[in-house]
Amino acid sequence: MKQLNRITADPAVMGGKPCVRGQRVTVGMLTGLVASGKSTPQILALYPYLEAEDITQALRYAAWRAEEIELPITAA
C-alpha cells in the first residue's frame, strides 16, 4: 500500500515484524498502546523519535491486516 510508506518489515529488525521506519518499534506495540487508552500525544512523549504519522500508519496497517482473508492451501 502506497500510503503506508513508514511501515517496514526486515528480518534483521524485530524478527521481521512490521515496524515503523525500520526502528525497533512494532505496529503491534503501537496498536497495543492505543488499545490500552494512550493518546497520540502520550505515545509521542514516551517515544520522542516517533511522529504522529507513524502512529496513524501503524493503525492503518493493523486495520488493513485485520481485513485480509487468509485461505488455506489445499493439496491438488
Summary of the structure (lengths in Angstrom):
residues: 76
radius of gyration: 14.1
end to end distance: 31.5
largest distance: 53.3
contacts: 171
relative contact order: 0.18
helix: 46%
strand: 7%
